[in-house]
Amino acid sequence: MSPRPFTLIENQWIRLADGTRLAARIWMPDNAEADPVPAVFEFLPYRKRDGTSPRDDSTYPAFAAAGIAGVRVDIRGSGESDGIIDGEYTELELANACELIAWIAAQPWSNGSVGMMGISWGGFNCLQVAALNPPALKAVISIASTVDRYNDDIHYKNGCHLSAQLSWAATMLAYQSRSPDPALVGERWREMWLERLEGEPFFMEEWLEHQRRDGFWKHGSICEDFGGFKIPALVIAGWADGYRSTPLKAVEGLGDKARALIGPWVHKYPHFAFPKPRADFLGEAIGWWNRWLRDEPNGVEALPQVRAYILDGMRPAPRREFDPGRWIAKDRWTSPEMLEFGIDVHGRLAEGPAATSGAECDIHLRSPLDTGTASGEWFTLKPDVEMAIDQRGDDAGSLCFETAPLDDAHEFLGQPTLSLQLSCTDDWANLCARIVDVHPDGTATRVSFGVLNLAHRDGNGDPKPMPDGKVEVTVLLDACGYRFRPGHRIRLSLSTAYWPMVLPAPGDPGVTIDTATVRLGLPKLGAHDAIEMKQPDNPNPLPVYVQHSPGETQRQVLRDLSRNATSYAIYEDTGLSERPGTGLSTRQVRDEVWSISLDDPTSMTGTSIWTCDMAREGWSVRTVSTATIACTATHWVIAASVVAFEGEQEVFRKLFDRTVARDFM
């Protein structure tokens, strides 16, 4: 079928029932009113005009050429949309999404069927909206998302406080403080901007009020009621990203309504993600939409329930362009058989139960507080040192058990589990477990990791202090798809710190582990089919913008031996770029520093500063957003500020300041 001509509507206003005017960018197949088409809807706070426009332009034209309209809408208070954002995935946001779906379905160019799609925020809210069952929504594609907002997002992980919570709060403060484009909204731009600056929240204030898995996090977590989810969902993620476990959790919970696709990728769409190999996302998506939005009998419902890329001995590096491996498929996903490991009489990790004759083998572990600087980001946007690097440095501060060199290859797919007995003299401490591939030359590749706040050992809703004596704990590690080659070794690394990814507990007592009780289960790949995944037709689908100044990325660890302290610094500058046809140039700079003294966990601090510039001839604005976190033994101390400039003139300043009691965290 020849491509269908289409028209790009750069900005269309959609007025909600409450009078709020939202801004949409629409790719409309020609002659749609005479020949109605389905539509794909995406609802984000990331600015369609100058934020997501490169990836939108790599995706929606292909949909429109296939006769599928694309409707990309800015959430209220974002981009050119009116109003003020009120948080993440709020009832108002989800209600607005349902109203927009009904609006799309009622348009004269619509065939009445709508799909919803997105990555990250858009991947989250499309699952949450689908769980509300708006009548016109027929299918979703969710990328890099979660079914459990408490345990699989940037906030908390099994009761551990993630540093990404501050980083993301600073990011959202920066995004929401940016001006609408006067070229689209006209003279109202300044009024809208000042209203936005005055009213935007500092999201971390609300997140810190909910340190347990309470109703705040259950809202929007579709795992609370998988049975109420009625429509087909294609759920996609990458092994290099923090959301790697979601596709398997989705098929486990949703059954035949879900299909999982997991590649080697960072937090990007599969048709332009790294590390390669990529996947033909556009072809996959068009087939999905055609089946569920226009009832085309194309066999999509017969896709294997799980398709995954099994990584094969890849090496950590400053940049990973391509990860070796192979694609496999499982027609039906079932709980994998576990290959069990214990600690043998020589202190090695070995297949089978521990061989210690039941004797206690207690080892006290107290990792340096800066163990974890090789962990990378929780979620990754670039295939560089945002990903985990060589683990030998972190393993030096960890309790490690490893196998003898493997005689045969071992292949795994699923979530590893670790159980052991330990004791702790404080009310709580953090425990991190990592599965590491040790290459013959000693290079150490992280395969999977999991963390646990020991006060959350029996659940995240009602944490309890550690008792006297030993208790058994279980750590569920993140999903992995991995082949350990012959001659390589499997290492289990345990640490009581994973900084700066995980913020420390207020005390640093360490833990005493009974190694005779260690049970590691690695999920066998089991029966599968070898498959080929089509590569994208266009190897470079992202548009090229005018680059007025180059970007720069730095990531550094500084160990100050005289002060016995470590700092971890991130500097990212997008450079100044101009989207062709708009005359609008933008630049964002993230300058973030974490620090900790190795003799005091309460010395931990983090500061994230975002500087955002927007300019065209005769007009410029800048915002500087700063967010900080520190702690005492009993409280989290957070602060933030936003300063805005029109030209060189400061036009707005706002401060946030909050102290929140630590709740077993």
C-alpha positions as CSV (number, residue, x, y, z in Angstrom):
1,M,0.0,0.0,0.0
2,S,1.4,3.4,-1.0
3,P,1.9,5.9,1.8
4,R,-1.0,8.1,2.5
5,P,-0.4,11.9,2.3
6,F,-0.9,13.8,5.5
7,T,-0.9,17.3,7.0
8,L,0.9,18.4,10.1
9,I,-1.1,20.7,12.3
10,E,1.6,22.4,14.4
11,N,-0.8,23.6,17.1
12,Q,-4.5,23.0,17.7
13,W,-6.4,24.1,20.8
14,I,-8.6,21.6,22.5
15,R,-10.9,23.1,25.2
16,L,-11.8,20.8,28.1
17,A,-15.2,20.9,29.9
18,D,-13.7,23.0,32.7
19,G,-12.6,25.7,30.2
20,T,-8.9,24.8,30.2
21,R,-7.3,25.0,26.8
22,L,-4.8,22.3,26.0
23,A,-2.3,22.4,23.1
24,A,-2.1,19.6,20.6
25,R,0.2,18.8,17.7
26,I,-1.6,16.6,15.1
27,W,-0.5,14.5,12.1
28,M,-3.6,14.1,10.0
29,P,-3.9,11.7,7.1
30,D,-5.4,13.6,4.1
31,N,-9.1,13.2,3.3
32,A,-9.8,11.8,6.7
33,E,-13.3,13.3,7.0
34,A,-14.3,11.4,3.9
35,D,-12.3,8.3,4.9
36,P,-12.2,8.3,8.8
37,V,-9.1,7.0,10.5
38,P,-8.1,5.7,13.9
39,A,-5.9,7.9,16.1
40,V,-3.0,7.4,18.5
41,F,-3.0,9.8,21.5
42,E,0.0,10.7,23.7
43,F,-0.3,12.9,26.8
44,L,2.8,14.4,28.3
45,P,4.3,17.3,30.3
46,Y,7.5,17.3,28.1
47,R,6.6,20.1,25.7
48,K,5.6,19.1,22.2
49,R,7.1,22.3,20.7
50,D,10.7,22.0,21.8
51,G,10.9,18.9,24.1
52,T,9.7,15.7,22.5
53,S,9.5,17.1,19.0
54,P,12.5,15.1,17.6
55,R,11.1,11.7,18.7
56,D,7.6,12.8,17.7
57,D,8.9,13.6,14.2
58,S,10.5,10.2,14.0
59,T,7.3,8.4,14.8
60,Y,4.0,10.1,14.0
61,P,4.7,10.8,10.3
62,A,5.0,7.0,9.8
63,F,1.7,6.5,11.5
64,A,0.0,9.2,9.4
65,A,1.4,7.7,6.2
66,A,-0.2,4.4,7.3
67,G,-3.5,6.2,7.7
68,I,-3.4,6.6,11.5
69,A,-3.7,10.1,13.0
70,G,-1.3,11.2,15.7
71,V,-2.5,13.5,18.5
72,R,0.3,14.7,20.8
73,V,-1.1,16.8,23.7
74,D,0.7,18.8,26.4
75,I,-0.6,18.2,29.9
76,R,-2.1,21.3,31.6
77,G,0.6,23.7,32.7
78,S,3.1,22.3,30.2
79,G,4.3,23.6,26.9
80,E,1.5,25.8,25.4
81,S,-1.3,24.3,27.5
82,D,-3.2,26.5,30.0
83,G,-3.3,25.9,33.7
84,I,-0.9,24.4,36.3
85,I,0.2,20.8,36.7
86,D,-0.9,19.3,40.0
87,G,1.4,16.3,40.2
88,E,2.2,12.9,38.6
89,Y,-0.7,10.8,37.3
90,T,-3.3,12.6,39.3
91,E,-7.0,12.0,39.1
92,L,-7.3,15.3,37.2
93,E,-4.7,14.2,34.7
94,L,-6.3,10.9,34.1
95,A,-9.8,12.4,33.8
96,N,-8.4,14.9,31.3
97,A,-7.0,12.0,29.3
98,C,-10.3,10.3,29.2
99,E,-12.0,13.5,28.1
100,L,-9.4,13.9,25.3
101,I,-10.0,10.4,24.1
102,A,-13.7,11.0,23.9
103,W,-13.0,14.3,22.0
104,I,-10.8,12.5,19.5
105,A,-13.3,9.7,19.0
106,A,-16.1,12.3,18.3
107,Q,-14.2,14.2,15.6
108,P,-15.5,13.9,12.0
109,W,-12.2,12.5,10.8
110,S,-12.1,9.7,13.5
111,N,-13.3,6.2,13.0
112,G,-14.1,6.1,16.7
113,S,-11.1,4.0,17.8
114,V,-8.2,5.4,19.8
115,G,-4.9,4.0,20.9
116,M,-2.7,5.5,23.6
117,M,1.1,5.4,23.6
118,G,4.1,6.7,25.4
119,I,7.5,6.2,27.0
120,S,8.1,6.9,30.6
121,W,5.4,9.4,31.8
122,G,3.3,8.6,28.7
123,G,3.9,4.9,29.2
124,F,2.8,5.2,32.8
125,N,-0.4,7.1,32.1
126,C,-1.5,5.1,29.1
127,L,-1.6,2.0,31.3
128,Q,-3.4,3.9,34.0
129,V,-5.9,5.4,31.6
130,A,-6.5,2.0,30.1
131,A,-7.4,0.6,33.5
132,L,-10.2,3.2,33.6
133,N,-11.7,1.7,30.5
134,P,-12.7,4.8,28.5
135,P,-15.0,3.4,25.8
136,A,-13.1,4.6,22.7
137,L,-9.7,3.4,23.9
138,K,-9.0,0.1,22.2
139,A,-5.3,-0.6,22.7
140,V,-2.1,0.8,24.3
141,I,1.7,0.6,23.7
142,S,3.6,1.4,26.9
143,I,7.4,1.8,26.9
144,A,9.7,2.1,29.9
145,S,6.8,2.2,32.4
146,T,5.6,0.5,35.5
147,V,2.7,-1.5,36.9
148,D,3.9,-0.7,40.5
149,R,4.6,3.0,41.2
150,Y,6.2,2.4,44.5
151,N,8.7,-0.3,43.7
152,D,9.5,0.3,40.0
153,D,9.8,4.0,39.5
154,I,12.3,6.7,40.5
155,H,11.0,7.2,44.0
156,Y,11.5,4.2,46.2
157,K,12.6,0.6,45.7
158,N,11.7,-2.0,48.4
159,G,11.7,0.8,51.0
160,C,15.0,2.3,49.8
161,H,15.1,6.0,49.0
162,L,16.4,6.5,45.4
163,S,18.5,9.6,44.6
164,A,16.7,9.7,41.3
165,Q,13.7,11.1,43.3
166,L,15.6,14.4,43.8
167,S,17.0,14.3,40.3
168,W,13.6,13.9,38.8
169,A,12.0,16.5,41.1
170,A,14.6,19.0,39.8
171,T,13.9,18.0,36.2
172,M,10.2,18.5,36.6
173,L,10.7,21.8,38.3
174,A,12.8,22.9,35.3
175,Y,10.4,21.6,32.7
176,Q,7.3,23.1,34.3
177,S,8.9,26.5,34.9
178,R,9.7,27.0,31.2
179,S,7.7,29.5,29.1
180,P,5.1,28.8,26.5
181,D,6.1,29.8,23.0
182,P,4.8,33.3,22.1
183,A,4.6,32.3,18.5
184,L,1.8,29.9,19.4
185,V,0.0,31.6,22.3
186,G,0.5,35.2,21.4
187,E,0.6,38.0,24.0
188,R,-0.7,35.8,26.7
189,W,2.6,34.0,27.0
190,R,3.9,36.2,29.8
191,E,0.7,35.9,31.9
192,M,0.7,32.1,31.4
193,W,4.3,31.9,32.3
194,L,4.0,33.9,35.5
195,E,0.9,31.9,36.5
196,R,2.8,28.7,35.9
197,L,5.9,29.9,37.9
198,E,3.7,30.9,40.8
199,G,1.7,27.8,41.0
200,E,3.9,24.9,40.0
201,P,4.6,22.4,42.8
202,F,7.9,21.0,44.0
203,F,6.9,17.4,43.4
204,M,9.3,16.0,46.0
205,E,7.4,17.6,48.9
206,E,4.5,15.3,48.1
207,W,6.6,12.2,47.4
208,L,8.3,12.5,50.7
209,E,5.0,12.6,52.5
210,H,4.5,9.0,51.3
211,Q,7.5,6.9,52.2
212,R,5.5,3.7,52.6
213,R,3.5,2.0,49.9
214,D,0.2,3.6,50.8
215,G,-2.8,4.7,48.8
216,F,-0.9,7.5,47.1
217,W,1.3,4.9,45.3
218,K,-1.4,2.3,44.8
219,H,-3.3,5.0,42.8
220,G,-2.2,4.4,39.3
221,S,-0.5,1.0,40.0
222,I,-2.3,-1.3,37.7
223,C,-1.0,-4.3,39.6
224,E,-3.6,-3.5,42.3
225,D,-6.3,-4.8,39.9
226,F,-4.9,-6.6,36.9
227,G,-8.3,-8.2,36.4
228,G,-9.9,-4.8,35.7
229,F,-7.6,-4.1,32.8
230,K,-9.5,-5.0,29.6
231,I,-7.6,-4.0,26.5
232,P,-4.5,-5.2,24.6
233,A,-1.2,-3.8,25.8
234,L,2.2,-4.0,24.1
235,V,4.7,-3.4,26.9
236,I,8.3,-2.6,26.0
237,A,11.5,-1.9,27.9
238,G,15.3,-2.2,27.7
239,W,17.7,-4.1,29.9
240,A,19.9,-1.0,30.3
241,D,17.0,1.0,31.8
242,G,15.5,1.0,35.3
243,Y,12.1,-0.1,34.0
244,R,13.4,-3.5,32.8
245,S,11.1,-5.7,35.0
246,T,7.8,-4.2,33.8
247,P,7.2,-6.2,30.6
248,L,7.4,-9.5,32.4
249,K,5.3,-8.2,35.3
250,A,2.7,-7.1,32.8
251,V,2.4,-10.4,31.1
252,E,2.3,-12.2,34.5
253,G,-0.5,-10.0,35.7
254,L,-2.4,-9.3,32.5
255,G,-2.0,-12.7,30.8
256,D,-3.1,-12.9,27.2
257,K,-4.0,-9.2,27.1
258,A,-0.3,-8.3,27.2
259,R,2.7,-8.8,24.9
260,A,6.2,-8.1,26.1
261,L,9.2,-6.9,24.1
262,I,12.6,-6.4,25.9
263,G,15.7,-5.3,24.1
264,P,19.2,-4.2,25.1
265,W,18.2,-0.5,25.2
266,V,18.4,2.5,27.4
267,H,15.4,4.7,28.1
268,K,14.5,5.4,24.4
269,Y,12.1,4.3,21.7
270,P,13.4,1.0,20.1
271,H,13.8,2.4,16.6
272,F,16.5,4.8,17.7
273,A,17.8,3.4,21.0
274,F,21.2,2.3,22.0
275,P,22.8,-0.1,22.6
276,K,22.0,-1.8,19.3
277,P,20.5,-3.9,17.9
278,R,17.4,-1.9,17.5
279,A,13.9,-3.0,16.6
280,D,11.4,-1.9,13.9
281,F,9.2,-0.2,16.4
282,L,7.3,1.7,13.7
283,G,6.3,-1.5,11.9
284,E,5.4,-3.2,15.2
285,A,3.3,-0.3,16.3
286,I,1.5,0.1,13.0
287,G,0.6,-3.6,13.0
288,W,-0.6,-3.3,16.6
289,W,-2.8,-0.3,15.8
290,N,-4.2,-1.8,12.6
291,R,-5.2,-4.9,14.4
292,W,-6.9,-3.3,17.4
293,L,-8.0,0.1,16.0
294,R,-9.4,-1.0,12.6
295,D,-9.9,-4.7,13.1
296,E,-7.4,-5.7,10.4
297,P,-6.8,-9.5,10.6
298,N,-3.0,-9.3,10.6
299,G,-2.2,-12.0,13.2
300,V,-0.9,-9.6,15.9
301,E,-2.8,-11.5,18.5
302,A,-0.7,-14.6,17.7
303,L,2.6,-12.8,18.6
304,P,4.6,-14.7,21.2
305,Q,3.8,-13.5,24.7
306,V,7.4,-12.6,25.4
307,R,10.2,-11.6,23.0
308,A,13.5,-10.8,24.6
309,Y,17.1,-10.1,23.7
310,I,19.4,-12.4,25.6
311,L,22.6,-10.4,26.3
312,D,25.8,-12.5,25.8
313,G,28.8,-11.6,27.7
314,M,28.8,-7.9,26.9
315,R,31.6,-5.7,28.4
316,P,31.0,-2.5,30.3
317,A,32.6,0.4,28.6
318,P,32.4,4.2,28.6
319,R,30.0,3.8,25.6
320,R,28.2,0.8,24.4
321,E,27.1,1.1,20.7
322,F,26.2,-2.6,20.4
323,D,25.6,-5.4,22.9
324,P,26.2,-9.0,21.7
325,G,23.3,-11.4,22.1
326,R,20.4,-13.0,20.3
327,W,16.6,-12.7,20.1
328,I,14.3,-15.4,21.5
329,A,10.6,-15.8,21.9
330,K,8.4,-17.6,24.3
331,D,4.8,-18.2,23.1
332,R,3.6,-18.5,26.7
333,W,5.2,-17.0,29.7
334,T,5.2,-19.1,32.8
335,S,7.2,-18.7,36.0
336,P,10.7,-19.9,35.2
337,E,12.4,-22.8,36.8
338,M,15.1,-21.6,39.2
339,L,18.7,-22.8,39.1
340,E,19.6,-22.7,42.8
341,F,23.0,-21.8,44.2
342,G,24.4,-21.8,47.8
343,I,27.8,-21.3,49.4
344,D,30.0,-24.3,49.5
345,V,32.5,-25.3,52.2
346,H,35.2,-23.3,50.3
347,G,33.1,-20.2,50.4
348,R,32.3,-20.3,46.7
349,L,29.0,-19.9,45.0
350,A,28.0,-23.3,43.8
351,E,24.9,-25.0,42.2
352,G,22.8,-26.7,44.7
353,P,22.1,-26.0,48.4
354,A,24.8,-24.7,50.8
355,A,27.4,-27.4,51.7
356,T,28.2,-26.3,55.2
357,S,26.6,-29.2,57.2
358,G,24.1,-26.8,58.8
359,A,26.8,-24.9,60.7
360,E,26.4,-21.2,61.2
361,C,28.9,-19.2,59.1
362,D,28.5,-15.6,60.2
363,I,30.2,-12.8,58.4
364,H,29.8,-9.2,59.4
365,L,29.5,-6.8,56.4
366,R,29.8,-3.1,56.6
367,S,30.5,-1.6,53.2
368,P,32.1,1.8,52.6
369,L,29.4,4.4,52.3
370,D,30.5,5.3,48.8
371,T,30.1,1.7,47.5
372,G,28.0,2.1,44.4
373,T,29.7,4.7,42.3
374,A,29.9,2.2,39.5
375,S,26.1,1.8,39.5
376,G,25.2,4.4,36.9
377,E,21.8,6.1,36.7
378,W,18.6,4.4,37.8
379,F,17.2,5.1,34.4
380,T,19.5,5.8,31.5
381,L,19.1,8.1,28.6
382,K,22.5,7.6,26.9
383,P,24.6,4.4,26.3
384,D,27.6,5.8,28.2
385,V,28.5,5.9,31.9
386,E,24.9,6.5,32.7
387,M,24.9,2.7,32.5
388,A,26.7,0.5,35.1
389,I,30.4,0.4,34.5
390,D,33.0,-2.3,35.5
391,Q,31.9,-3.5,38.9
392,R,35.3,-4.3,40.4
393,G,35.4,-1.1,42.3
394,D,32.0,-1.6,44.0
395,D,32.8,-5.3,44.6
396,A,35.9,-4.3,46.6
397,G,33.5,-2.9,49.2
398,S,31.1,-5.9,49.1
399,L,30.9,-9.4,50.3
400,C,31.4,-11.5,47.2
401,F,30.8,-15.2,46.4
402,E,31.5,-16.5,42.9
403,T,31.4,-19.8,41.1
404,A,34.4,-21.6,39.6
405,P,34.8,-20.9,35.8
406,L,31.7,-22.3,34.1
407,D,32.1,-25.5,32.1
408,D,29.0,-24.8,30.0
409,A,27.0,-21.7,29.1
410,H,24.2,-20.7,31.4
411,E,21.2,-18.7,30.1
412,F,18.6,-16.9,32.2
413,L,15.5,-14.9,31.7
414,G,13.4,-13.5,34.5
415,Q,13.8,-12.1,38.0
416,P,16.5,-13.6,40.3
417,T,15.7,-14.2,44.0
418,L,18.0,-14.2,47.0
419,S,17.1,-15.4,50.5
420,L,19.4,-15.4,53.5
421,Q,19.4,-14.9,57.3
422,L,21.0,-11.9,58.8
423,S,21.0,-9.7,61.9
424,C,21.4,-5.9,62.4
425,T,21.9,-4.0,65.5
426,D,19.9,-0.9,64.3
427,D,16.2,-0.6,63.5
428,W,17.1,-0.9,59.8
429,A,19.8,-0.8,57.2
430,N,19.9,-1.2,53.4
431,L,21.0,-4.3,51.6
432,C,22.0,-4.5,47.9
433,A,22.5,-7.7,46.0
434,R,24.0,-7.8,42.6
435,I,24.5,-10.6,40.0
436,V,27.8,-10.0,38.2
437,D,29.4,-11.7,35.1
438,V,33.1,-12.1,35.8
439,H,35.0,-12.4,32.5
440,P,38.2,-14.4,32.3
441,D,40.3,-11.3,32.5
442,G,38.5,-10.1,35.6
443,T,36.2,-7.5,34.0
444,A,32.9,-7.5,35.9
445,T,29.6,-6.8,34.2
446,R,26.5,-6.1,36.3
447,V,23.7,-8.4,35.1
448,S,21.0,-7.7,37.7
449,F,20.6,-6.0,41.1
450,G,18.0,-5.6,43.9
451,V,17.9,-3.5,47.0
452,L,16.0,-3.9,50.3
453,N,15.4,-1.6,53.3
454,L,15.5,-4.3,56.0
455,A,12.6,-2.6,57.8
456,H,10.5,-3.4,54.7
457,R,11.5,-7.1,54.7
458,D,7.8,-8.2,55.2
459,G,6.2,-5.6,53.0
460,N,6.3,-1.9,52.0
461,G,3.1,-0.9,53.6
462,D,3.9,-1.5,57.3
463,P,7.7,-1.5,57.9
464,K,9.0,-2.8,61.3
465,P,12.3,-2.4,63.0
466,M,14.7,-5.2,62.9
467,P,14.4,-7.6,65.9
468,D,17.2,-9.0,68.1
469,G,18.8,-12.0,66.5
470,K,18.6,-13.3,62.9
471,V,15.7,-13.0,60.5
472,E,15.2,-14.4,57.1
473,V,14.9,-11.8,54.3
474,T,14.2,-12.2,50.6
475,V,15.4,-9.8,47.9
476,L,13.7,-9.9,44.5
477,L,16.2,-8.6,41.9
478,D,15.4,-6.9,38.7
479,A,14.7,-8.9,35.6
480,C,17.5,-9.9,33.3
481,G,18.0,-11.8,30.1
482,Y,21.6,-13.0,30.0
483,R,24.0,-15.8,28.8
484,F,27.0,-16.5,30.9
485,R,29.7,-17.9,28.6
486,P,31.9,-21.0,29.4
487,G,34.9,-19.9,31.3
488,H,33.1,-16.9,32.9
489,R,32.1,-16.9,36.6
490,I,28.9,-15.9,38.2
491,R,29.4,-13.6,41.2
492,L,26.9,-12.7,43.9
493,S,27.9,-9.3,45.5
494,L,26.3,-8.1,48.7
495,S,26.8,-4.6,50.1
496,T,25.1,-2.4,52.7
497,A,25.6,0.7,50.6
498,Y,24.7,1.5,46.9
499,W,25.4,5.2,46.8
500,P,24.5,7.6,45.2
501,M,21.8,5.5,43.6
502,V,20.4,4.6,47.0
503,L,20.5,7.1,49.8
504,P,21.9,5.7,53.1
505,A,20.0,4.7,56.3
506,P,20.7,7.1,59.2
507,G,23.0,4.6,60.9
508,D,25.8,2.5,59.6
509,P,25.8,-0.7,61.7
510,G,26.4,-3.2,58.9
511,V,24.8,-6.6,59.0
512,T,25.8,-10.0,60.0
513,I,25.0,-12.6,57.3
514,D,24.8,-16.3,57.9
515,T,26.4,-17.6,54.7
516,A,25.1,-21.1,55.4
517,T,21.5,-19.8,54.7
518,V,22.3,-18.0,51.4
519,R,20.0,-19.2,48.6
520,L,20.3,-17.6,45.2
521,G,17.8,-18.5,42.5
522,L,18.5,-17.7,38.9
523,P,15.6,-18.0,36.4
524,K,16.4,-20.5,33.6
525,L,15.7,-19.5,30.1
526,G,13.9,-22.8,29.4
527,A,12.1,-23.7,26.2
528,H,12.1,-21.0,23.6
529,D,12.3,-20.2,19.9
530,A,15.2,-18.4,18.2
531,I,13.8,-15.4,16.3
532,E,14.9,-12.5,14.1
533,M,13.7,-9.0,14.9
534,K,13.4,-6.7,11.9
535,Q,15.6,-3.7,12.1
536,P,14.3,-0.2,11.4
537,D,14.0,0.8,7.8
538,N,15.6,4.1,8.6
539,P,18.8,3.7,10.7
540,N,18.8,7.4,11.7
541,P,15.1,8.4,12.1
542,L,15.7,11.5,14.4
543,P,15.6,14.8,12.6
544,V,18.7,17.0,12.5
545,Y,18.3,20.3,14.3
546,V,20.5,23.4,13.8
547,Q,23.3,23.2,16.4
548,H,24.4,26.7,17.5
549,S,26.6,25.5,20.3
550,P,27.9,21.9,21.1
551,G,26.7,19.8,24.0
552,E,28.9,18.3,26.7
553,T,28.6,15.5,29.2
554,Q,30.8,14.9,32.2
555,R,30.5,12.4,35.0
556,Q,33.2,12.3,37.7
557,V,33.9,10.7,41.1
558,L,36.2,12.6,43.4
559,R,37.6,11.0,46.5
560,D,39.0,13.5,49.0
561,L,41.4,11.4,51.0
562,S,42.2,14.2,53.5
563,R,38.5,14.6,54.4
564,N,37.6,11.0,54.0
565,A,34.7,12.1,51.7
566,T,33.5,11.3,48.2
567,S,31.6,13.4,45.7
568,Y,29.8,12.3,42.5
569,A,29.3,15.0,39.9
570,I,27.1,15.1,36.8
571,Y,27.2,17.8,34.2
572,E,25.1,17.6,31.0
573,D,24.7,20.4,28.5
574,T,22.4,19.8,25.5
575,G,24.0,22.7,23.6
576,L,21.9,25.4,22.0
577,S,19.8,23.9,19.2
578,E,17.1,25.3,16.9
579,R,14.2,23.4,15.6
580,P,13.9,24.2,11.9
581,G,10.9,26.2,10.9
582,T,10.2,27.7,14.3
583,G,13.1,30.0,14.9
584,L,13.1,28.7,18.5
585,S,16.4,27.8,20.1
586,T,16.6,25.9,23.4
587,R,19.3,24.7,25.8
588,Q,19.2,22.8,29.0
589,V,22.1,22.3,31.5
590,R,22.0,19.9,34.4
591,D,24.6,20.4,37.1
592,E,24.2,17.8,39.9
593,V,26.5,16.9,42.8
594,W,26.2,14.3,45.5
595,S,28.5,14.1,48.4
596,I,29.1,11.9,51.5
597,S,31.6,11.6,54.3
598,L,32.6,8.0,54.7
599,D,32.3,8.0,58.5
600,D,28.8,9.6,58.6
601,P,25.7,8.5,56.6
602,T,23.8,11.7,57.7
603,S,26.5,13.8,55.9
604,M,24.9,12.9,52.6
605,T,23.8,15.8,50.4
606,G,22.6,16.2,46.9
607,T,22.1,19.4,44.7
608,S,20.6,19.5,41.3
609,I,20.6,22.7,39.3
610,W,18.9,23.1,35.9
611,T,19.4,26.1,33.7
612,C,17.0,26.3,30.7
613,D,17.2,28.8,27.9
614,M,14.7,29.7,25.2
615,A,15.4,32.3,22.5
616,R,14.5,33.6,19.1
617,E,15.5,36.8,17.5
618,G,14.4,39.7,19.8
619,W,13.2,37.5,22.6
620,S,14.8,35.3,25.3
621,V,13.9,33.8,28.6
622,R,15.8,31.7,31.2
623,T,14.9,29.7,34.3
624,V,17.3,28.4,36.9
625,S,15.8,25.7,39.1
626,T,17.7,24.3,42.1
627,A,16.7,21.4,44.3
628,T,18.6,20.1,47.3
629,I,18.4,17.3,49.8
630,A,20.2,16.6,53.1
631,C,19.3,14.6,56.2
632,T,19.6,14.1,59.9
633,A,19.1,10.9,61.7
634,T,15.4,11.7,62.0
635,H,14.5,14.0,59.1
636,W,14.9,14.6,55.4
637,V,15.7,18.3,54.7
638,I,14.7,19.5,51.2
639,A,14.7,22.9,49.5
640,A,14.2,24.2,46.1
641,S,14.1,27.5,44.2
642,V,13.1,28.8,40.8
643,V,14.5,32.1,39.4
644,A,13.2,33.3,36.0
645,F,14.6,36.0,33.7
646,E,13.2,37.7,30.7
647,G,16.2,38.9,28.8
648,E,18.6,40.0,31.5
649,Q,15.8,41.1,33.9
650,E,14.8,38.9,36.8
651,V,11.0,38.6,36.7
652,F,10.3,35.9,39.3
653,R,11.8,34.1,42.3
654,K,10.2,31.4,44.4
655,L,11.6,29.3,47.3
656,F,10.5,26.0,48.7
657,D,11.8,24.7,52.1
658,R,10.6,21.6,53.9
659,T,11.7,19.2,56.6
660,V,10.0,15.8,56.7
661,A,10.4,13.0,59.3
662,R,12.1,9.9,58.1
663,D,9.7,6.9,58.2
664,F,11.9,3.9,58.4
665,M,13.9,5.4,55.5
